């Protein structure tokens, strides 16, 4: 479970289950809407059409960085206490 919000000029995402706090830039903050618990390796196609202010290359690079966090268990981590 990830919560994202703005606090003044800062863009922040908190991954509740891993405890990770991420300070984001604007593109990462916007692209977070296209990530999730079953995050794929490739940037979703709808991100390109819904975020036209960014180039495909910018979105792909940013998504790769978010995906790396996902693979490390720091973004959209699973709830290890779900069965309790």
C-alpha positions in Angstrom: 0.0 0.0 0.0 1.5 3.3 -1.1 0.3 6.8 -0.1 1.5 9.7 -2.1 1.0 13.4 -1.3 2.4 16.9 -1.7 3.7 18.8 1.3 4.6 22.3 0.2 7.0 21.9 -2.7 7.9 18.3 -1.9 6.3 15.2 -3.5 6.3 12.3 -1.1 5.4 8.6 -1.4 5.2 6.3 1.6 5.2 2.5 1.1 3.4 1.5 4.2 4.4 -2.2 4.3 8.1 -1.7 3.7 8.3 1.6 5.7 10.1 3.3 2.8 9.7 7.0 2.4 10.4 8.4 -1.1 11.0 12.0 -2.0 9.9 12.3 -5.6 10.3 14.7 -8.5 7.2 15.7 -10.4 7.5 13.1 -13.1 7.9 10.3 -10.6 4.9 11.6 -8.6 2.8 11.7 -11.7 3.9 8.3 -12.9 3.1 6.7 -9.5 -0.5 6.6 -10.7 0.6 3.9 -13.2 2.3 1.6 -10.7 0.8 -1.0 -8.5 1.1 -4.3 -6.6 1.5 -6.2 -9.8 3.8 -3.7 -11.5 5.1 -4.8 -14.8 8.6 -4.3 -16.2 7.5 -1.9 -19.0 5.8 1.5 -18.6 2.1 1.1 -19.3 1.0 2.6 -22.6 -1.7 4.8 -21.1 1.0 6.7 -19.2 2.3 8.1 -22.5 -1.1 9.4 -23.5 -2.2 10.6 -20.1 1.1 12.4 -19.3 1.9 14.2 -22.6 4.0 16.8 -20.8 6.8 14.2 -20.6 8.6 12.5 -23.5 8.5 8.7 -23.9 12.2 8.6 -23.0 11.6 10.5 -19.8 8.7 8.3 -18.8 10.6 5.1 -19.6 13.6 6.1 -17.6 11.5 7.2 -14.6 9.5 4.0 -14.7 12.6 1.9 -14.8 13.7 3.6 -11.6 10.4 3.1 -9.9 10.4 -0.6 -11.1 13.9 -1.0 -9.5 12.4 0.2 -6.2 9.5 -2.3 -6.7 12.0 -5.2 -7.3 13.9 -4.2 -4.1 10.7 -4.4 -2.1 10.6 -0.7 -1.4 7.6 0.2 -3.5 4.2 -1.7 -3.4 5.7 -4.1 -0.9 3.5 -7.0 0.2 1.9 -7.0 3.6 3.8 -9.7 5.5 1.2 -9.7 8.3 -1.8 -10.2 6.0 -2.3 -13.8 7.2 -2.3 -12.9 10.9 
